[in-house]
Amino acid sequence: MDHHTALPIHPAALRELRDRDDAGRPCVPYRDPDGGQPLRCCLRRSEAGEEIALVTYAPLRRWAAETGAAPGAYDEQGPVFIHAEDCGGPGPEAGRHYARPGALRTVRRYDAAGRIAGGRLVELGEDPEADLDRALAEAFADPGVVLAHVRAVEYGCFQFEVRRH
């Protein structure tokens, strides 16, 4: 089975988000008391005591700015956790550790124009990595799909983006 690589938020976008988020609000860092938050900057869970922030992120808008696409009404924003300061990005522990059995995820597909090209609700089972890979393989089986976004259904948090190889 094809393994689809989860992409972290790009460092240039992180610099901007650490100042003002994609909703125009200032970043408000806080010390995470318990840890366990899914960090989109380095693709790992936070540790207790780390300085993090919850910010609004518009991944499709940022992708469209790179590619010239015009997503229109499909431009979606949502919450993401990031380190309050530069963390250096993903390390060897990076991955999709926030994929846990029983979690609900939506996989949204987008075409080159930035329009939604379908979606799928995925309930993660005993092998959440395999479930996500199957849903992403299904998404990219459509040759018109150029990227997919995975979001948590519970809070709408952006989980990660996958681009066509």
N, C-alpha and C positions, 0 to 999 in steps of 0.2 A: 504494500500500500504506500502511496505517495505521502510523504510527510510535508506538511505545509508550514512554512516558517512564519512565526509571529513576529511582526516588526514593531520595535519600540517607537515612541514618539521621537522624531528627528531632533538632534541637539539644537538647531536654530530655532525650532518651534518651542522647545523647552525654555530657551533663554527668554523668549517673548512671554510665555505663560508664567514664568517666575516673576514677571513684572505686572502684566495685565493679562487676564485670561481672554478667551475668545468671546466672552459675553461683555468684555470691557471692565470687569471688576479687578481690583488689585488683588494680588496673591497674598493670602494670609496664612503664613506657616504656623504650624503647631507641633508640639512634641507628642508623638504617638504613644499613648500610655500602655497599650497592650500589644501592638504589632499585629501583623497579619493582613494589612491592607495591600491590595494588588497594585504595585507600582508600575506605571506605564513607561517610565524612563529607563528602567533597567530590567524589566520583566521578571521581577521576583517579589516576594511578599516583604513588607516592612518588618523591621524588628522593633521591639519595645524600646522607647527612648529616642528613636530616630526623628529628625526634624523633617516633616512632610507637609504637603498642602493638598487640598481638594480644590481643583480648578475646573472650569468649563472648557471643553476642547471640541473643536469642529473639524474632525479629520477629513471629511469630504471637501470642505471649503479649502483646506490647506492643499490637498491633492489637486484640486481644480486649479488653484493658483500656479502650481508647478506645471500642469499639463495644458492649460488653456481650456479645460472643460467648463461647462456651464450647468451645474446641477440644479439650479433653480430651487424649486420647492423641496427638493430632496436634501438640501443642505441641512444636516442635522447636527446638533451639538448636545453634549452630555458631560457628566462628571467623570473625572479621572483623578487618581492619586499620583503624585509625583514627589520626588525628593525636593526639598526647599532649596537646595544648592546642587550644583553639578556633581553627579555621582560617578561620572565616567562611562555611563551606559551599561549595557548587559555584560555580565561576566560569565564565568563557567557555570554558575548556578541558575542562569536565566532559562526561561522556558514558559510553560503554560501551567505553572503550579497552582493556579487559582481554579483550574478545571477540576471540579470535585463531583463525585457521584451524586445524582439528585438535582444538581443545578440546572436551571433552564437558561438556554442561550438562543439568541437569534443570529442567523447568518444571513446578512443582506448582501446581495450581489449588485454590482454597478457596471454599466457599460462605459465605453471610452468618452461618451458625452457627459458622464456623471449622473445619468438617470438610473433609477433603480431598475434592475433587470430580474427581480424576483427575490424571494427570501424563504427562510425555513426556520421553524422552531425546532430546537434540538434539546431533548431531555438527556442529560449525560448519565450514562449507566456506570457499570462497574469498571469499564475501561474508557474514561472520559477522553483521553488523547485519541483513541481510535474512533470514537463517536464524532469528535470534531474533524478529524481527517476525512472521514466518510462524507460528512456534510460539505466540507470544502472541496472534495473531489467532485461531488455532485454539482456544486456551484461552477467549478472551472471546466466541467464537461461541456458547458455552453461556450462555444468559441467567442461569443460576444461579450463575455464577462471578463473584465480586466482587473478588478479587485473585489475583495469581499471584506466586510466588517463584521466582527463578532462582538455582540453586546450582551450584557447580563439583562435578563428579563426583569428581575426583581427590582433593581434600582435604575436601570437604563444606562449603567456605566459602560463606556467603551472599553472593550477588553483588548482587542488587537486588530490589526489590518494584515491581510495577505494579498500580495500582488501576483499576477500571473508570472510564471518563470520566464 
